Amino acid sequence: MYCGVMRLDFKCLKCGSDKYIVKTAIIPEKSPGLKLEISNYYLKICLNCGHTEMYSAKIIDRDEELKPQY
Ligand SMILES: [Zn+2]
């Protein structure tokens, strides 16, 4: 299921715009055991001012009820 991210209502914290794009970012992270772990993130980028929010895809995919708090 890939629809989780689209359900996150977005209002830019900086300018209040609700126009944004979502991109997926794959970021390698070092875990404590020196093993490289690939983590998936969603980037929500405000089309008005460029403010970017980052969400861990792991957590969003695990918890379907996750919603931003206003
Ligand atoms: Zn903005």
N, CA, C, O and the ligand as a Tripos MOL2 file, in Angstrom:
@<TRIPOS>MOLECULE
protein
  281   279    71     0     0
PROTEIN
NO_CHARGES

@<TRIPOS>ATOM
      1 N           0.8400   -1.2080    0.0000 N.3       1 MET1
      2 CA          0.0000    0.0000    0.0000 C.3       1 MET1
      3 C           0.8670    1.2460    0.0000 C.2       1 MET1
      4 O           1.7660    1.3960    0.8270 O.2       1 MET1
      5 N           0.5950    2.1010   -0.9020 N.am      2 TYR2
      6 CA          1.4330    3.2770   -1.0290 C.3       2 TYR2
      7 C           0.6310    4.5440   -0.7770 C.2       2 TYR2
      8 O           1.1470    5.6450   -0.9700 O.2       2 TYR2
      9 N          -0.5970    4.4140   -0.3590 N.am      3 CYS3
     10 CA         -1.4710    5.5760   -0.3220 C.3       3 CYS3
     11 C          -1.3520    6.3370    0.9880 C.2       3 CYS3
     12 O          -1.9240    7.4190    1.1210 O.2       3 CYS3
     13 N          -0.6190    5.7950    1.9640 N.am      4 GLY4
     14 CA         -0.5650    6.4230    3.2790 C.3       4 GLY4
     15 C          -0.1680    7.8710    3.2380 C.2       4 GLY4
     16 O          -0.7630    8.7010    3.9260 O.2       4 GLY4
     17 N           0.8280    8.1890    2.4440 N.am      5 VAL5
     18 CA          1.3770    9.5320    2.4700 C.3       5 VAL5
     19 C           0.3870   10.5710    1.9550 C.2       5 VAL5
     20 O           0.3970   11.7210    2.3920 O.2       5 VAL5
     21 N          -0.4500   10.1640    1.0400 N.am      6 MET6
     22 CA         -1.3610   11.1210    0.4490 C.3       6 MET6
     23 C          -2.4580   11.5490    1.4250 C.2       6 MET6
     24 O          -3.1250   12.5640    1.2300 O.2       6 MET6
     25 N          -2.6260   10.7490    2.4790 N.am      7 ARG7
     26 CA         -3.6590   11.0800    3.4300 C.3       7 ARG7
     27 C          -3.2140   12.1260    4.4470 C.2       7 ARG7
     28 O          -4.0310   12.6490    5.2040 O.2       7 ARG7
     29 N          -1.9440   12.4220    4.4610 N.am      8 LEU8
     30 CA         -1.4530   13.4270    5.3930 C.3       8 LEU8
     31 C          -1.8290   14.8060    4.8770 C.2       8 LEU8
     32 O          -1.2700   15.2910    3.8930 O.2       8 LEU8
     33 N          -2.7660   15.4160    5.5410 N.am      9 ASP9
     34 CA         -3.1160   16.7720    5.1420 C.3       9 ASP9
     35 C          -1.9670   17.6890    5.4770 C.2       9 ASP9
     36 O          -1.3680   17.6010    6.5490 O.2       9 ASP9
     37 N          -1.6770   18.5450    4.5730 N.am     10 PHE10
     38 CA         -0.5020   19.3820    4.7430 C.3      10 PHE10
     39 C          -0.8650   20.8390    4.6670 C.2      10 PHE10
     40 O          -1.5380   21.2940    3.7430 O.2      10 PHE10
     41 N          -0.4070   21.5490    5.6500 N.am     11 LYS11
     42 CA         -0.4120   23.0010    5.5430 C.3      11 LYS11
     43 C           0.9650   23.4590    5.9480 C.2      11 LYS11
     44 O           1.4590   23.1240    7.0240 O.2      11 LYS11
     45 N           1.5690   24.2180    5.0860 N.am     12 CYS12
     46 CA          2.9300   24.6430    5.3500 C.3      12 CYS12
     47 C           2.9970   25.4200    6.6640 C.2      12 CYS12
     48 O           2.2070   26.3330    6.9060 O.2      12 CYS12
     49 N           3.9580   25.0380    7.5030 N.am     13 LEU13
     50 CA          4.1140   25.7110    8.7920 C.3      13 LEU13
     51 C           4.6030   27.1340    8.6080 C.2      13 LEU13
     52 O           4.3860   27.9820    9.4730 O.2      13 LEU13
     53 N           5.2460   27.3980    7.5150 N.am     14 LYS14
     54 CA          5.8370   28.7210    7.3290 C.3      14 LYS14
     55 C           4.8870   29.6860    6.6370 C.2      14 LYS14
     56 O           4.7260   30.8240    7.0780 O.2      14 LYS14
     57 N           4.2600   29.2400    5.5620 N.am     15 CYS15
     58 CA          3.4620   30.1920    4.7910 C.3      15 CYS15
     59 C           1.9860   29.8090    4.7290 C.2      15 CYS15
     60 O           1.1750   30.5880    4.2280 O.2      15 CYS15
     61 N           1.6170   28.6200    5.2280 N.am     16 GLY16
     62 CA          0.2120   28.2280    5.2560 C.3      16 GLY16
     63 C          -0.3120   27.6980    3.9400 C.2      16 GLY16
     64 O          -1.4970   27.3830    3.8400 O.2      16 GLY16
     65 N           0.5200   27.5910    2.9370 N.am     17 SER17
     66 CA          0.0810   27.0660    1.6540 C.3      17 SER17
     67 C          -0.2320   25.5770    1.7630 C.2      17 SER17
     68 O           0.4190   24.8570    2.5200 O.2      17 SER17
     69 N          -1.2270   25.1150    1.0080 N.am     18 ASP18
     70 CA         -1.5110   23.6820    1.0240 C.3      18 ASP18
     71 C          -1.0850   23.0110   -0.2770 C.2      18 ASP18
     72 O          -1.4990   21.8880   -0.5650 O.2      18 ASP18
     73 N          -0.2760   23.6840   -1.0460 N.am     19 LYS19
     74 CA          0.2320   23.0790   -2.2750 C.3      19 LYS19
     75 C           1.6160   22.5080   -2.0170 C.2      19 LYS19
     76 O           2.5210   23.2100   -1.5660 O.2      19 LYS19
     77 N           1.7620   21.2320   -2.3100 N.am     20 TYR20
     78 CA          3.0290   20.5950   -2.0320 C.3      20 TYR20
     79 C           3.2350   19.4290   -2.9820 C.2      20 TYR20
     80 O           2.2980   18.9430   -3.6140 O.2      20 TYR20
     81 N           4.4660   19.0000   -3.0640 N.am     21 ILE21
     82 CA          4.7650   17.7580   -3.7610 C.3      21 ILE21
     83 C           5.4020   16.8040   -2.7610 C.2      21 ILE21
     84 O           6.0070   17.2260   -1.7760 O.2      21 ILE21
     85 N           5.2570   15.5320   -3.0270 N.am     22 VAL22
     86 CA          5.8640   14.5130   -2.1800 C.3      22 VAL22
     87 C           6.9300   13.8020   -2.9830 C.2      22 VAL22
     88 O           6.6940   13.3560   -4.1060 O.2      22 VAL22
     89 N           8.1080   13.7030   -2.3870 N.am     23 LYS23
     90 CA          9.1680   12.9360   -3.0170 C.3      23 LYS23
     91 C           9.6390   11.8760   -2.0520 C.2      23 LYS23
     92 O           9.5430   12.0250   -0.8340 O.2      23 LYS23
     93 N          10.1410   10.8230   -2.6100 N.am     24 THR24
     94 CA         10.7100    9.7670   -1.7890 C.3      24 THR24
     95 C          12.2170    9.9300   -1.7580 C.2      24 THR24
     96 O          12.8570   10.1060   -2.7950 O.2      24 THR24
     97 N          12.7710    9.8710   -0.5720 N.am     25 ALA25
     98 CA         14.2130    9.9570   -0.4380 C.3      25 ALA25
     99 C          14.7250    8.6740    0.1950 C.2      25 ALA25
    100 O          14.1570    8.1710    1.1650 O.2      25 ALA25
    101 N          15.7880    8.1630   -0.3580 N.am     26 ILE26
    102 CA         16.4170    6.9600    0.1970 C.3      26 ILE26
    103 C          17.7550    7.3760    0.7830 C.2      26 ILE26
    104 O          18.6580    7.8100    0.0680 O.2      26 ILE26
    105 N          17.8630    7.2370    2.0770 N.am     27 ILE27
    106 CA         19.0300    7.7580    2.7720 C.3      27 ILE27
    107 C          19.7240    6.6340    3.5260 C.2      27 ILE27
    108 O          19.1070    5.9760    4.3630 O.2      27 ILE27
    109 N          21.0000    6.4090    3.2360 N.am     28 PRO28
    110 CA         21.7440    5.3910    3.9720 C.3      28 PRO28
    111 C          22.0900    5.9060    5.3670 C.2      28 PRO28
    112 O          22.5480    7.0380    5.5300 O.2      28 PRO28
    113 N          21.8670    5.0690    6.3530 N.am     29 GLU29
    114 CA         22.1600    5.4570    7.7310 C.3      29 GLU29
    115 C          23.0330    4.3980    8.3590 C.2      29 GLU29
    116 O          22.9010    3.2040    8.0910 O.2      29 GLU29
    117 N          23.9330    4.8730    9.2050 N.am     30 LYS30
    118 CA         24.7630    3.9170    9.9270 C.3      30 LYS30
    119 C          24.0270    3.4640   11.1790 C.2      30 LYS30
    120 O          23.6480    4.2750   12.0240 O.2      30 LYS30
    121 N          23.8400    2.2050   11.2770 N.am     31 SER31
    122 CA         23.2720    1.6700   12.5100 C.3      31 SER31
    123 C          24.4200    1.4480   13.4870 C.2      31 SER31
    124 O          25.5830    1.4690   13.0850 O.2      31 SER31
    125 N          24.1100    1.2360   14.7640 N.am     32 PRO32
    126 CA         25.1720    1.0760   15.7780 C.3      32 PRO32
    127 C          26.1770   -0.0170   15.4480 C.2      32 PRO32
    128 O          27.3320    0.0720   15.8650 O.2      32 PRO32
    129 N          25.7830   -1.0160   14.7340 N.am     33 GLY33
    130 CA         26.7010   -2.1050   14.4220 C.3      33 GLY33
    131 C          27.5720   -1.8380   13.1990 C.2      33 GLY33
    132 O          28.1650   -2.7620   12.6430 O.2      33 GLY33
    133 N          27.6500   -0.5850   12.7820 N.am     34 LEU34
    134 CA         28.4350   -0.1720   11.6180 C.3      34 LEU34
    135 C          27.8740   -0.7130   10.3100 C.2      34 LEU34
    136 O          28.4880   -0.5750    9.2520 O.2      34 LEU34
    137 N          26.7280   -1.3160   10.3960 N.am     35 LYS35
    138 CA         26.0970   -1.8060    9.1750 C.3      35 LYS35
    139 C          25.3430   -0.6390    8.5450 C.2      35 LYS35
    140 O          24.7220    0.1620    9.2440 O.2      35 LYS35
    141 N          25.4020   -0.5560    7.2560 N.am     36 LEU36
    142 CA         24.6350    0.4990    6.5890 C.3      36 LEU36
    143 C          23.1910    0.0480    6.4310 C.2      36 LEU36
    144 O          22.8990   -1.0590    5.9790 O.2      36 LEU36
    145 N          22.3130    0.9410    6.8170 N.am     37 GLU37
    146 CA         20.9040    0.6230    6.7010 C.3      37 GLU37
    147 C          20.2830    1.6390    5.7600 C.2      37 GLU37
    148 O          20.5350    2.8390    5.8710 O.2      37 GLU37
    149 N          19.4810    1.1560    4.8460 N.am     38 ILE38
    150 CA         18.8130    2.0720    3.9270 C.3      38 ILE38
    151 C          17.4560    2.4380    4.4980 C.2      38 ILE38
    152 O          16.6330    1.5710    4.7930 O.2      38 ILE38
    153 N          17.2400    3.7220    4.6470 N.am     39 SER39
    154 CA         15.9570    4.1680    5.1730 C.3      39 SER39
    155 C          15.2140    4.9730    4.1300 C.2      39 SER39
    156 O          15.8000    5.7160    3.3430 O.2      39 SER39
    157 N          13.9320    4.8020    4.1510 N.am     40 ASN40
    158 CA         13.0530    5.4840    3.2230 C.3      40 ASN40
    159 C          12.4050    6.6670    3.9020 C.2      40 ASN40
    160 O          11.8800    6.5450    5.0090 O.2      40 ASN40
    161 N          12.4360    7.7970    3.2530 N.am     41 TYR41
    162 CA         11.7570    8.9630    3.8060 C.3      41 TYR41
    163 C          10.8500    9.5720    2.7560 C.2      41 TYR41
    164 O          11.1090    9.4800    1.5560 O.2      41 TYR41
    165 N           9.8030   10.1820    3.2200 N.am     42 TYR42
    166 CA          8.9900   11.0010    2.3360 C.3      42 TYR42
    167 C           9.3110   12.4550    2.6110 C.2      42 TYR42
    168 O           9.3400   12.8880    3.7630 O.2      42 TYR42
    169 N           9.5480   13.1920    1.5710 N.am     43 LEU43
    170 CA          9.7630   14.6240    1.6920 C.3      43 LEU43
    171 C           8.5340   15.3380    1.1640 C.2      43 LEU43
    172 O           8.0890   15.1020    0.0400 O.2      43 LEU43
    173 N           8.0010   16.2050    1.9880 N.am     44 LYS44
    174 CA          6.8940   17.0300    1.5220 C.3      44 LYS44
    175 C           7.4130   18.4390    1.3690 C.2      44 LYS44
    176 O           7.8580   19.0700    2.3270 O.2      44 LYS44
    177 N           7.3460   18.9130    0.1530 N.am     45 ILE45
    178 CA          7.9750   20.1790   -0.1670 C.3      45 ILE45
    179 C           6.9060   21.1850   -0.5410 C.2      45 ILE45
    180 O           6.1430   20.9730   -1.4840 O.2      45 ILE45
    181 N           6.8520   22.2660    0.1900 N.am     46 CYS46
    182 CA          5.9030   23.3260   -0.1010 C.3      46 CYS46
    183 C           6.2570   23.9740   -1.4290 C.2      46 CYS46
    184 O           7.3990   24.3710   -1.6620 O.2      46 CYS46
    185 N           5.2510   24.0740   -2.2960 N.am     47 LEU47
    186 CA          5.5200   24.6480   -3.6150 C.3      47 LEU47
    187 C           5.5760   26.1730   -3.5550 C.2      47 LEU47
    188 O           6.0070   26.8160   -4.5120 O.2      47 LEU47
    189 N           5.1550   26.7360   -2.4680 N.am     48 ASN48
    190 CA          5.1340   28.1860   -2.3580 C.3      48 ASN48
    191 C           6.4470   28.7410   -1.8160 C.2      48 ASN48
    192 O           6.9860   29.7030   -2.3620 O.2      48 ASN48
    193 N           6.9650   28.1360   -0.7400 N.am     49 CYS49
    194 CA          8.1610   28.6980   -0.1120 C.3      49 CYS49
    195 C           9.3140   27.7100   -0.0130 C.2      49 CYS49
    196 O          10.4290   28.0860    0.3490 O.2      49 CYS49
    197 N           9.0490   26.4510   -0.3330 N.am     50 GLY50
    198 CA         10.1430   25.4920   -0.3200 C.3      50 GLY50
    199 C          10.3730   24.8150    1.0150 C.2      50 GLY50
    200 O          11.2710   23.9820    1.1360 O.2      50 GLY50
    201 N           9.5870   25.1530    2.0140 N.am     51 HIS51
    202 CA          9.7180   24.4980    3.3110 C.3      51 HIS51
    203 C           9.5100   22.9930    3.1490 C.2      51 HIS51
    204 O           8.5690   22.5570    2.4860 O.2      51 HIS51
    205 N          10.3770   22.2190    3.7480 N.am     52 THR52
    206 CA         10.3470   20.7710    3.5480 C.3      52 THR52
    207 C          10.1510   20.0550    4.8710 C.2      52 THR52
    208 O          10.8110   20.3590    5.8640 O.2      52 THR52
    209 N           9.2450   19.1110    4.8690 N.am     53 GLU53
    210 CA          9.0700   18.2440    6.0220 C.3      53 GLU53
    211 C           9.4650   16.8380    5.6300 C.2      53 GLU53
    212 O           9.2630   16.3990    4.4980 O.2      53 GLU53
    213 N          10.0270   16.1520    6.5900 N.am     54 MET54
    214 CA         10.5360   14.8200    6.3160 C.3      54 MET54
    215 C           9.8070   13.8210    7.2130 C.2      54 MET54
    216 O           9.6920   14.0220    8.4220 O.2      54 MET54
    217 N           9.3270   12.7590    6.6110 N.am     55 TYR55
    218 CA          8.6440   11.7180    7.3690 C.3      55 TYR55
    219 C           9.3520   10.4030    7.1400 C.2      55 TYR55
    220 O           9.7550   10.0840    6.0210 O.2      55 TYR55
    221 N           9.4970    9.6580    8.1890 N.am     56 SER56
    222 CA         10.0510    8.3260    8.0470 C.3      56 SER56
    223 C           9.0060    7.4010    7.4460 C.2      56 SER56
    224 O           7.9250    7.2280    8.0100 O.2      56 SER56
    225 N           9.3190    6.8180    6.3240 N.am     57 ALA57
    226 CA          8.3710    5.9290    5.6560 C.3      57 ALA57
    227 C           8.0890    4.7040    6.5190 C.2      57 ALA57
    228 O           6.9780    4.1750    6.5210 O.2      57 ALA57
    229 N           9.1030    4.2620    7.2480 N.am     58 LYS58
    230 CA          8.9360    3.1130    8.1300 C.3      58 LYS58
    231 C           7.7800    3.3270    9.0900 C.2      58 LYS58
    232 O           6.9140    2.4670    9.2550 O.2      58 LYS58
    233 N           7.7870    4.4900    9.7150 N.am     59 ILE59
    234 CA          6.7830    4.7600   10.7490 C.3      59 ILE59
    235 C           5.4230    4.9960   10.1150 C.2      59 ILE59
    236 O           4.4090    4.5180   10.6250 O.2      59 ILE59
    237 N           5.3900    5.7190    9.0190 N.am     60 ILE60
    238 CA          4.1100    5.9690    8.3630 C.3      60 ILE60
    239 C           3.5040    4.6650    7.8650 C.2      60 ILE60
    240 O           2.3010    4.4420    7.9950 O.2      60 ILE60
    241 N           4.3360    3.8130    7.3000 N.am     61 ASP61
    242 CA          3.8050    2.5550    6.7770 C.3      61 ASP61
    243 C           3.3380    1.6310    7.8910 C.2      61 ASP61
    244 O           2.4430    0.8090    7.6970 O.2      61 ASP61
    245 N           3.9570    1.7770    9.0670 N.am     62 ARG62
    246 CA          3.5820    0.8980   10.1570 C.3      62 ARG62
    247 C           2.3000    1.3770   10.8370 C.2      62 ARG62
    248 O           1.4390    0.5740   11.1980 O.2      62 ARG62
    249 N           2.1850    2.6930   11.0070 N.am     63 ASP63
    250 CA          1.0610    3.2360   11.7470 C.3      63 ASP63
    251 C           0.1430    3.9950   10.7980 C.2      63 ASP63
    252 O           0.3980    5.1490   10.4550 O.2      63 ASP63
    253 N          -0.9110    3.3380   10.3890 N.am     64 GLU64
    254 CA         -1.8020    3.9370    9.4040 C.3      64 GLU64
    255 C          -2.6010    5.0940    9.9730 C.2      64 GLU64
    256 O          -3.1720    5.8850    9.2210 O.2      64 GLU64
    257 N          -2.6470    5.2010   11.2870 N.am     65 GLU65
    258 CA         -3.4550    6.2440   11.8970 C.3      65 GLU65
    259 C          -2.6830    7.5490   12.0600 C.2      65 GLU65
    260 O          -3.2400    8.5550   12.5000 O.2      65 GLU65
    261 N          -1.4160    7.5310   11.7070 N.am     66 LEU66
    262 CA         -0.5920    8.7120   11.9410 C.3      66 LEU66
    263 C          -1.1140    9.9210   11.1800 C.2      66 LEU66
    264 O          -1.3270    9.8790    9.9680 O.2      66 LEU66
    265 N          -1.3110   10.9840   11.9210 N.am     67 LYS67
    266 CA         -1.7350   12.2290   11.2950 C.3      67 LYS67
    267 C          -1.0130   13.3810   11.9710 C.2      67 LYS67
    268 O          -0.7130   13.3050   13.1620 O.2      67 LYS67
    269 N          -0.7390   14.4140   11.2570 N.am     68 PRO68
    270 CA         -0.1180   15.5750   11.8990 C.3      68 PRO68
    271 C          -1.0930   16.1870   12.9030 C.2      68 PRO68
    272 O          -2.3050   16.1990   12.6850 O.2      68 PRO68
    273 N          -0.5530   16.6850   13.9850 N.am     69 GLN69
    274 CA         -1.3790   17.3090   15.0110 C.3      69 GLN69
    275 C          -1.4340   18.8100   14.7910 C.2      69 GLN69
    276 O          -0.4120   19.4630   14.5770 O.2      69 GLN69
    277 N          -2.6430   19.3430   14.8480 N.am     70 TYR70
    278 CA         -2.7660   20.7910   14.7250 C.3      70 TYR70
    279 C          -3.2760   21.3900   16.0210 C.2      70 TYR70
    280 O          -3.4460   22.6050   16.1150 O.2      70 TYR70
    281 ZN          5.4070   27.2320    2.4900 Zn       71 ZN71
@<TRIPOS>BOND
     1     1     2 1
     2     2     3 1
     3     3     4 2
     4     3     5 am
     5     5     6 1
     6     6     7 1
     7     7     8 2
     8     7     9 am
     9     9    10 1
    10    10    11 1
    11    11    12 2
    12    11    13 am
    13    13    14 1
    14    14    15 1
    15    15    16 2
    16    15    17 am
    17    17    18 1
    18    18    19 1
    19    19    20 2
    20    19    21 am
    21    21    22 1
    22    22    23 1
    23    23    24 2
    24    23    25 am
    25    25    26 1
    26    26    27 1
    27    27    28 2
    28    27    29 am
    29    29    30 1
    30    30    31 1
    31    31    32 2
    32    31    33 am
    33    33    34 1
    34    34    35 1
    35    35    36 2
    36    35    37 am
    37    37    38 1
    38    38    39 1
    39    39    40 2
    40    39    41 am
    41    41    42 1
    42    42    43 1
    43    43    44 2
    44    43    45 am
    45    45    46 1
    46    46    47 1
    47    47    48 2
    48    47    49 am
    49    49    50 1
    50    50    51 1
    51    51    52 2
    52    51    53 am
    53    53    54 1
    54    54    55 1
    55    55    56 2
    56    55    57 am
    57    57    58 1
    58    58    59 1
    59    59    60 2
    60    59    61 am
    61    61    62 1
    62    62    63 1
    63    63    64 2
    64    63    65 am
    65    65    66 1
    66    66    67 1
    67    67    68 2
    68    67    69 am
    69    69    70 1
    70    70    71 1
    71    71    72 2
    72    71    73 am
    73    73    74 1
    74    74    75 1
    75    75    76 2
    76    75    77 am
    77    77    78 1
    78    78    79 1
    79    79    80 2
    80    79    81 am
    81    81    82 1
    82    82    83 1
    83    83    84 2
    84    83    85 am
    85    85    86 1
    86    86    87 1
    87    87    88 2
    88    87    89 am
    89    89    90 1
    90    90    91 1
    91    91    92 2
    92    91    93 am
    93    93    94 1
    94    94    95 1
    95    95    96 2
    96    95    97 am
    97    97    98 1
    98    98    99 1
    99    99   100 2
   100    99   101 am
   101   101   102 1
   102   102   103 1
   103   103   104 2
   104   103   105 am
   105   105   106 1
   106   106   107 1
   107   107   108 2
   108   107   109 am
   109   109   110 1
   110   110   111 1
   111   111   112 2
   112   111   113 am
   113   113   114 1
   114   114   115 1
   115   115   116 2
   116   115   117 am
   117   117   118 1
   118   118   119 1
   119   119   120 2
   120   119   121 am
   121   121   122 1
   122   122   123 1
   123   123   124 2
   124   123   125 am
   125   125   126 1
   126   126   127 1
   127   127   128 2
   128   127   129 am
   129   129   130 1
   130   130   131 1
   131   131   132 2
   132   131   133 am
   133   133   134 1
   134   134   135 1
   135   135   136 2
   136   135   137 am
   137   137   138 1
   138   138   139 1
   139   139   140 2
   140   139   141 am
   141   141   142 1
   142   142   143 1
   143   143   144 2
   144   143   145 am
   145   145   146 1
   146   146   147 1
   147   147   148 2
   148   147   149 am
   149   149   150 1
   150   150   151 1
   151   151   152 2
   152   151   153 am
   153   153   154 1
   154   154   155 1
   155   155   156 2
   156   155   157 am
   157   157   158 1
   158   158   159 1
   159   159   160 2
   160   159   161 am
   161   161   162 1
   162   162   163 1
   163   163   164 2
   164   163   165 am
   165   165   166 1
   166   166   167 1
   167   167   168 2
   168   167   169 am
   169   169   170 1
   170   170   171 1
   171   171   172 2
   172   171   173 am
   173   173   174 1
   174   174   175 1
   175   175   176 2
   176   175   177 am
   177   177   178 1
   178   178   179 1
   179   179   180 2
   180   179   181 am
   181   181   182 1
   182   182   183 1
   183   183   184 2
   184   183   185 am
   185   185   186 1
   186   186   187 1
   187   187   188 2
   188   187   189 am
   189   189   190 1
   190   190   191 1
   191   191   192 2
   192   191   193 am
   193   193   194 1
   194   194   195 1
   195   195   196 2
   196   195   197 am
   197   197   198 1
   198   198   199 1
   199   199   200 2
   200   199   201 am
   201   201   202 1
   202   202   203 1
   203   203   204 2
   204   203   205 am
   205   205   206 1
   206   206   207 1
   207   207   208 2
   208   207   209 am
   209   209   210 1
   210   210   211 1
   211   211   212 2
   212   211   213 am
   213   213   214 1
   214   214   215 1
   215   215   216 2
   216   215   217 am
   217   217   218 1
   218   218   219 1
   219   219   220 2
   220   219   221 am
   221   221   222 1
   222   222   223 1
   223   223   224 2
   224   223   225 am
   225   225   226 1
   226   226   227 1
   227   227   228 2
   228   227   229 am
   229   229   230 1
   230   230   231 1
   231   231   232 2
   232   231   233 am
   233   233   234 1
   234   234   235 1
   235   235   236 2
   236   235   237 am
   237   237   238 1
   238   238   239 1
   239   239   240 2
   240   239   241 am
   241   241   242 1
   242   242   243 1
   243   243   244 2
   244   243   245 am
   245   245   246 1
   246   246   247 1
   247   247   248 2
   248   247   249 am
   249   249   250 1
   250   250   251 1
   251   251   252 2
   252   251   253 am
   253   253   254 1
   254   254   255 1
   255   255   256 2
   256   255   257 am
   257   257   258 1
   258   258   259 1
   259   259   260 2
   260   259   261 am
   261   261   262 1
   262   262   263 1
   263   263   264 2
   264   263   265 am
   265   265   266 1
   266   266   267 1
   267   267   268 2
   268   267   269 am
   269   269   270 1
   270   270   271 1
   271   271   272 2
   272   271   273 am
   273   273   274 1
   274   274   275 1
   275   275   276 2
   276   275   277 am
   277   277   278 1
   278   278   279 1
   279   279   280 2
@<TRIPOS>SUBSTRUCTURE
     1 MET1         2 RESIDUE 1 A MET
     2 TYR2         6 RESIDUE 1 A TYR
     3 CYS3        10 RESIDUE 1 A CYS
     4 GLY4        14 RESIDUE 1 A GLY
     5 VAL5        18 RESIDUE 1 A VAL
     6 MET6        22 RESIDUE 1 A MET
     7 ARG7        26 RESIDUE 1 A ARG
     8 LEU8        30 RESIDUE 1 A LEU
     9 ASP9        34 RESIDUE 1 A ASP
    10 PHE10       38 RESIDUE 1 A PHE
    11 LYS11       42 RESIDUE 1 A LYS
    12 CYS12       46 RESIDUE 1 A CYS
    13 LEU13       50 RESIDUE 1 A LEU
    14 LYS14       54 RESIDUE 1 A LYS
    15 CYS15       58 RESIDUE 1 A CYS
    16 GLY16       62 RESIDUE 1 A GLY
    17 SER17       66 RESIDUE 1 A SER
    18 ASP18       70 RESIDUE 1 A ASP
    19 LYS19       74 RESIDUE 1 A LYS
    20 TYR20       78 RESIDUE 1 A TYR
    21 ILE21       82 RESIDUE 1 A ILE
    22 VAL22       86 RESIDUE 1 A VAL
    23 LYS23       90 RESIDUE 1 A LYS
    24 THR24       94 RESIDUE 1 A THR
    25 ALA25       98 RESIDUE 1 A ALA
    26 ILE26      102 RESIDUE 1 A ILE
    27 ILE27      106 RESIDUE 1 A ILE
    28 PRO28      110 RESIDUE 1 A PRO
    29 GLU29      114 RESIDUE 1 A GLU
    30 LYS30      118 RESIDUE 1 A LYS
    31 SER31      122 RESIDUE 1 A SER
    32 PRO32      126 RESIDUE 1 A PRO
    33 GLY33      130 RESIDUE 1 A GLY
    34 LEU34      134 RESIDUE 1 A LEU
    35 LYS35      138 RESIDUE 1 A LYS
    36 LEU36      142 RESIDUE 1 A LEU
    37 GLU37      146 RESIDUE 1 A GLU
    38 ILE38      150 RESIDUE 1 A ILE
    39 SER39      154 RESIDUE 1 A SER
    40 ASN40      158 RESIDUE 1 A ASN
    41 TYR41      162 RESIDUE 1 A TYR
    42 TYR42      166 RESIDUE 1 A TYR
    43 LEU43      170 RESIDUE 1 A LEU
    44 LYS44      174 RESIDUE 1 A LYS
    45 ILE45      178 RESIDUE 1 A ILE
    46 CYS46      182 RESIDUE 1 A CYS
    47 LEU47      186 RESIDUE 1 A LEU
    48 ASN48      190 RESIDUE 1 A ASN
    49 CYS49      194 RESIDUE 1 A CYS
    50 GLY50      198 RESIDUE 1 A GLY
    51 HIS51      202 RESIDUE 1 A HIS
    52 THR52      206 RESIDUE 1 A THR
    53 GLU53      210 RESIDUE 1 A GLU
    54 MET54      214 RESIDUE 1 A MET
    55 TYR55      218 RESIDUE 1 A TYR
    56 SER56      222 RESIDUE 1 A SER
    57 ALA57      226 RESIDUE 1 A ALA
    58 LYS58      230 RESIDUE 1 A LYS
    59 ILE59      234 RESIDUE 1 A ILE
    60 ILE60      238 RESIDUE 1 A ILE
    61 ASP61      242 RESIDUE 1 A ASP
    62 ARG62      246 RESIDUE 1 A ARG
    63 ASP63      250 RESIDUE 1 A ASP
    64 GLU64      254 RESIDUE 1 A GLU
    65 GLU65      258 RESIDUE 1 A GLU
    66 LEU66      262 RESIDUE 1 A LEU
    67 LYS67      266 RESIDUE 1 A LYS
    68 PRO68      270 RESIDUE 1 A PRO
    69 GLN69      274 RESIDUE 1 A GLN
    70 TYR70      278 RESIDUE 1 A TYR
    71 ZN71       281 GROUP 0 **** ****
